[in-house]
C-alpha cells in the first residue's frame, strides 16, 4: 500500500508545485492531507516522516524543486508534526 501512496503523493506534490494557480489545486491539497492521515493511522509520525523524506528527495532530484514548504499541509494530523 505504501508504494501506491508514495506514487500518488509524488504525483500530487509535483502537480501542486508546478501548477500553484490550477483550478483543482485545493482538491489536490485535500488529497495530500488525506494521505497524511492514512499514514499517521497506519504507522504514526514515523510513517509520515519517512514518506515525506522520500518524496522530498525524489522531487529535488527529478524536477529540481523544494517540497519542504508543503510539509505544513500535514500540520494538525498529529501533535508531533509541526512545520
C-alpha positions in Angstrom: 0.0 0.0 0.0 2.8 2.4 0.8 4.2 2.2 -2.7 0.9 3.2 -4.2 0.5 6.1 -1.7 4.1 7.2 -2.4 3.4 7.4 -6.1 0.1 9.2 -5.6 1.7 11.6 -3.2 4.6 12.3 -5.5 2.2 13.0 -8.4 0.1 15.3 -6.2 3.0 17.3 -4.9 4.6 17.6 -8.3 1.4 18.8 -9.8 0.9 21.3 -7.0 4.4 22.6 -7.1 4.3 23.1 -10.9 0.7 24.4 -11.0 0.1 26.6 -8.0 -2.7 28.5 -9.7 -4.6 25.5 -11.0 -8.3 25.4 -10.5 -8.1 22.0 -8.9 -5.2 22.9 -6.5 -7.4 22.7 -3.4 -8.7 19.3 -4.3 -5.1 18.0 -4.8 -4.1 19.6 -1.5 -7.0 17.9 0.3 -5.9 14.5 -1.0 -2.4 15.1 0.2 -3.8 15.8 3.6 -5.9 12.6 3.5 -2.8 10.6 2.6 -1.0 12.1 5.6 -3.9 11.0 7.8 -3.8 7.5 6.3 -0.1 7.3 7.0 -0.5 8.5 10.6 -3.2 6.0 11.2 -1.2 3.2 9.8 2.3 3.9 11.1 2.2 7.1 13.1 4.6 10.0 12.9 7.5 7.8 11.7 5.5 6.7 8.6 4.7 10.3 7.8 8.3 11.4 8.2 9.7 8.5 6.1 7.2 9.1 3.3 7.8 12.8 3.2 11.5 12.4 3.2 11.3 10.0 0.3 9.0 12.4 -1.7 11.2 15.4 -0.8 14.3 13.6 -2.3 12.5 12.5 -5.4 11.1 15.9 -6.1 14.5 17.5 -5.6 16.2 15.1 -7.9 13.5 14.7 -10.6 12.1 18.2 -11.0 14.7 20.3 -9.1 12.1 21.8 -6.7 11.9 22.0 -2.9 9.0 20.2 -1.3 9.8 21.4 2.3 7.3 24.3 2.2 4.5 21.7 1.7 5.2 19.9 5.0 2.8 22.3 6.7 -0.1 20.6 4.8 0.1 17.8 7.4 0.1 20.1 10.4 -2.7 19.2 12.8 -2.7 15.5 11.9 -0.6 14.7 14.9 0.9 16.8 17.6 4.4 15.5 16.7 4.1 17.0 13.2 4.6 20.8 13.3 6.1 22.7 10.4 
